[in-house]
Amino acid sequence: MIRIIDSTLSYVDDYQVTGEQLYKFCEYMKQIGIIDLEISTKAYNLMNTLPEGFRFYLRLEPFDKLKDYANGIYKYIISHSDDIEKCISSFQINDIKEVGLLRQYSNLDHIKIIGLDDLMCHNYMYVMNEIKTIFKGKTVNFCPQNTYDCASALAILWLCSGGNEVTTSFAGIGELAATEEVYMAMHIISRYKASQSLGVLENLTAWYEEVTGNKISLIKPIIGKTIFDVESGIHVDGIIKNPANYEAYKPELVGKKTTIVIGKHSGSNSIKIKCKEYGINISDTAKINCILEKIKHQSMEKRRGLSDEEFLKLVEEVLANEGKTMDS
Amino acid sequence: MKEKRWIVDTTLRDGEQSPGIAFTEQDKIEIAVMLDKLGVYEIEAGIPEMKVESINFIEEIKKECHNSKISLWSRMNVDDVKLAVSFKPDILHIGVPVSYVQIYSKLKKNKLWVQKTLEECMKITSKAGVEVTVGLEDASRSDEGFLMSMVKLTKNLGGTKIRLADTVGVLTPLRAGDLVKKLVQETDIELEFHAHNDLGMAIANSIESAKCGANYIDCTLLGIGERSGNCDMYKFLNACDRNFDFGIDKNKVKKIEELLLTKICMG
């Protein structure tokens, strides 16, 4: 069984986050089926009483006392711990040569390996197998770091090669694998939570932006605002015929929709569709080509796509020049 | 000694296809000149069929760039290929859909049509003396048997290089590496890998492909491209220039990105 532990709530200590916002995050995570959440002691204190229906993993710093955080915790994550029940011992591994050092901890039942950010450039299968051999029959949580933009891929490789537990964070906060990327990849590859709707990712994105004050990149995989925008003629044509031609999964699955953008790369189909959207009927190929040519030039002049208002103005001008009015 | 690999930059073609991005001819020339000085092996300059850029623009790029090969992209369409070769690019990429979803529901054709049309297109490029890269589109969702037959056909038609495209960005490193390894073992054709970042794995998939034998890796500046973009050149070099010799100083990539940011609006 695959277990994704989301650790977002242990990486928001530096922001002005409220207990209410933390509760909200838990609620959203539950809606996408993730109930394993790693939290910091600050988040623990802010939430006062932990919500029901989750497995909370509390990350303790070296001088924190476990007895101070006794309520509602499923397991404690403690660096290099070797004796406590209900505890996951965590180890930062910065170099693949350090993996051998883990042998001295092979008696532990549950460990967490953080780091291995450059594993992609090495024989990752060999290293992953070595770790699995050392901890045969035990639970190993892998938490790859994202220094080289490969953390999500490494988390997925771990899960696809027999590992069953990873730690991630929403949008990769804290330089980790992004929860939504690992989730969606496993959804596509292994039918992980196949019937789950993920529309609430839109709420999670808004939550992230509100709490951190950082805007999510428009093209961020899975959650970027414009990832289902399409402009080029070839792609629009392909998507109209069958969205699967150019979309790996349905936009609706993640609460988005395909949006046709008008610009330099548009084809005649886009013009027809956009006009239809606004109730304008143009069937004359010559007029469509004339509109298209003007769009391409205007888009190049502006060095961007055109807004719907700019598009409509241009259509109106072309039709007016032809001495005709719009049908609508 | 580090193994040699080459960067194919497609900022001006696949990168520019990002919705909302539109370079002027002058923008393209400026960016191409900087990429040429940077040392990328090949600059994919655009699609002639766009009809908005003049012939002069390709000529100008060819005149100003002294190191990189200048390539163009064309659909697998006889008229488009004829137009593209008239620009005399160093390399022409012909986009050949190979997944069944693209063959049957995008092209609304069949496998025989794909093979026959590729033959016709490659006759034109051969006659014009233009080097071809056959871009196997949506290779990641294709039937491996058919994929292999297309590689063999390309070789029989005189082609020497295949672009393996993960068009909708669904490969994982394991699968990308496996595909590249099989093609390297079964054929001696040169391989170019073209990633998309839909699942956040473009960098990892490109690294794994390079490790498994793909000699050419497609990148864009700032990772721009359709949907979640392509393989980001700086991030790719940063991740693996310890493993491979790309002949590129990754720190200089940042300078070109600064120029690019003045020409696009990106979140």
Contacts between the chains, C-beta under 8 A, distances in Angstrom:
chain1	res1	chain2	res2	distance
A	118	B	239	7.5
A	120	B	173	7.0
A	120	B	203	7.9
A	120	B	204	5.2
A	120	B	207	5.2
A	120	B	208	7.2
A	120	B	239	6.8
A	120	B	240	7.7
A	121	B	207	6.3
A	121	B	211	7.9
A	121	B	239	6.8
A	121	B	240	5.3
A	121	B	242	6.7
A	121	B	243	5.1
A	124	B	173	7.9
A	148	B	203	7.3
A	148	B	235	7.6
A	148	B	238	6.6
A	148	B	239	3.8
A	148	B	240	7.9
A	149	B	203	4.6
A	149	B	204	7.8
A	149	B	232	7.4
A	149	B	235	4.6
A	149	B	238	7.8
A	149	B	239	6.2
A	150	B	203	5.8
A	150	B	204	4.3
A	150	B	207	7.1
A	150	B	239	6.3
A	152	B	199	7.3
A	152	B	200	4.3
A	152	B	201	6.4
A	152	B	204	7.8
A	153	B	172	6.9
A	153	B	173	5.5
A	153	B	200	7.3
A	153	B	201	4.5
A	153	B	203	7.6
A	153	B	204	3.2
A	153	B	205	7.3
A	154	B	204	7.3
A	156	B	172	5.7
A	156	B	201	7.3
A	157	B	172	7.0
A	157	B	173	6.1
A	157	B	174	6.5
A	160	B	172	6.6
A	160	B	174	6.3
A	161	B	174	7.7
A	178	B	200	6.0
A	181	B	199	5.7
A	181	B	200	3.8
A	181	B	201	7.8
A	184	B	199	6.1
A	185	B	172	6.8
A	185	B	199	4.6
A	185	B	200	7.8
A	185	B	201	7.2
A	188	B	170	6.1
A	188	B	199	7.3
A	189	B	172	6.6
A	215	B	267	6.3
A	216	B	267	7.8
A	217	B	266	7.9
A	217	B	267	5.4
A	218	B	266	6.7
A	218	B	267	3.2
A	219	B	18	7.5
A	219	B	197	7.8
A	219	B	223	7.6
A	219	B	224	7.6
A	219	B	227	7.1
A	219	B	228	5.0
A	219	B	229	5.0
A	219	B	266	7.6
A	219	B	267	7.2
A	220	B	228	6.9
A	221	B	169	8.0
A	221	B	197	5.8
A	221	B	198	5.8
A	221	B	199	5.9
A	221	B	200	4.3
A	221	B	228	4.3
A	222	B	199	7.6
A	222	B	200	7.6
A	222	B	228	7.9
A	224	B	228	6.2
A	224	B	267	7.5
A	225	B	267	7.0
A	226	B	19	6.4
A	226	B	20	7.3
A	226	B	267	7.4
A	227	B	198	7.6
A	227	B	227	4.8
A	227	B	228	5.3
A	228	B	227	7.0
A	229	B	19	4.0
A	229	B	20	7.2
A	230	B	19	6.1
A	230	B	226	7.5
A	231	B	17	7.1
A	231	B	18	7.8
A	231	B	19	3.9
A	231	B	20	7.0
A	232	B	17	4.7
A	232	B	19	8.0
A	232	B	226	7.4
A	234	B	75	7.0
A	235	B	17	7.5
A	235	B	226	6.5
A	237	B	106	7.6
A	238	B	102	7.4
A	238	B	106	4.5
A	241	B	105	5.5
A	241	B	106	5.7
A	241	B	108	7.4
A	242	B	101	6.7
A	242	B	105	4.0
A	242	B	106	6.9
A	244	B	101	5.3
A	244	B	105	7.3
A	245	B	101	6.1
A	245	B	102	5.7
A	245	B	105	6.2
A	245	B	106	4.5
A	246	B	167	7.2
A	246	B	168	6.3
A	246	B	226	7.4
A	246	B	227	8.0
A	247	B	168	6.7
A	247	B	227	7.9
A	248	B	168	4.2
A	248	B	169	6.1
A	248	B	170	4.8
A	248	B	198	5.1
A	248	B	199	7.4
A	261	B	19	4.0
A	261	B	20	6.0
A	263	B	19	6.8
A	263	B	20	6.4
A	263	B	21	7.9
A	263	B	22	5.6
A	264	B	16	7.8
A	264	B	22	3.8
A	264	B	50	7.4
A	264	B	52	6.4
A	265	B	16	7.4
A	265	B	17	5.7
A	265	B	22	7.7
A	265	B	50	7.2
A	293	B	51	7.7
A	293	B	52	7.6
A	296	B	50	7.5
A	296	B	51	7.4
A	296	B	52	4.2
A	297	B	52	6.6
A	299	B	22	4.4
A	300	B	22	5.1
A	300	B	23	7.4
A	300	B	24	5.2
A	300	B	52	6.4
A	301	B	24	7.7
A	302	B	22	7.1
A	303	B	21	7.9
A	303	B	22	5.6
A	303	B	23	7.0
A	303	B	24	6.7
A	303	B	27	7.2
A	303	B	263	5.9
A	303	B	264	7.0
A	303	B	265	7.9
A	304	B	20	5.4
A	304	B	21	7.1
A	304	B	22	5.9
A	304	B	264	7.7
A	304	B	265	5.6
A	305	B	19	6.0
A	305	B	20	4.1
A	305	B	21	7.7
A	305	B	22	6.8
